[in-house]
Amino acid sequence: MYPKILKYLEKQDYICHSYWKKSKKKFSTIPFIDIGLGNVRIDVFGIKIISDKSSNFQLETIGVEVKDRSRVTLRDIRQAASYSHLCTRCYLA
């Protein structure tokens, strides 16, 4: 699921990276954001410039909490919402 989200965000012009581990190192990346402010580990993180003028430089950040289950819990929603102090937009996938 992580590669699909990364590809989607990259198509939206975000510079993305992710942190995840899978058994037998089938999937692994270099950590982009690990335990940081508020003990948050963002599964997929993206950043993009949203301003056209150099005098009005603005960045947009996006944090995605990835769950590989069909049922979403309140804890999952709270975890994704906790990214709001680090990111402009937060999502649960």
N, C-alpha and C positions, 0 to 999 in steps of 0.2 A: 504494500500500500504506500510506503514511503516514496518509492521511485515515481509512482503515478502523480502524487501530490507535488513532488519536486518539478517534474516535467510541466505540469499545469501552471505552476507559478512562474517558471522560466518563460513560458509562452506569453505570460502577462507582463513581461519585462522586469521581473524581480531577479535579483542576484540571490541565490538560495544556497543553503547548506542544511544538512541534517545530522542528527546524532542518533544512531541506533546500533544495536548489536543483535545478532541472531546466532543461534547455535552453529558451531563448526565454522564460524567466520564466513558464512555464506554471504551475508551483508555486513559491511562495516565501513565506517567513514571516520575521518578525523573529526573530533569534536569541535563544533563551531561555538556552541553555547552549552556549557555544562552546568554544574550547580553554580548559580550566580546570586543575584539579589533575591532575597526572600526564598532561597533554596529552590529555585525554579530551574527546571530542565526543559527547554522547548524542543519538541520533537522535530519540527520543521520551521526554519526561520528564513524570512525573506526581507530584502530591503530594496527600495527603488527611489529614484529621484522623481518627484512629482511636479517640480516647478520648471518652467521654461526659461525664465530669466535668471542670469547668474547673480543678480542683485537680490533676488528673493529665493534663496536656496532652501528647499524643503525636502525632507526625507519621509518616506512612509515605510513603516515596518509592519510585518505580519508574523504572527505566531500561530502555529497549527498543532493542536494536540491530536495525535493519531491513535485510534483504538481499533483493534482488529477483532471486534465482536459485533454481534447484531443488536445487542441490548445496551443502551446507554444508561448510566447511573447518574445520580445527582453528584457523586464524587467526581465523575468525568467532566461534568459541566463546570463544577467549581474549579477544577484544575485548569481547564481552558480559560476560564474567566480570570484566573490569577495572573495570566500573561498581560492583562490590561495595563499594569504599571510599567511594563517594558515595551509594549508594542502598540502601534496605532490601531491595528485590527487583530482580533483573536477569533480563532475558529476551532471547532471540534469536528474531526473527520473520522 
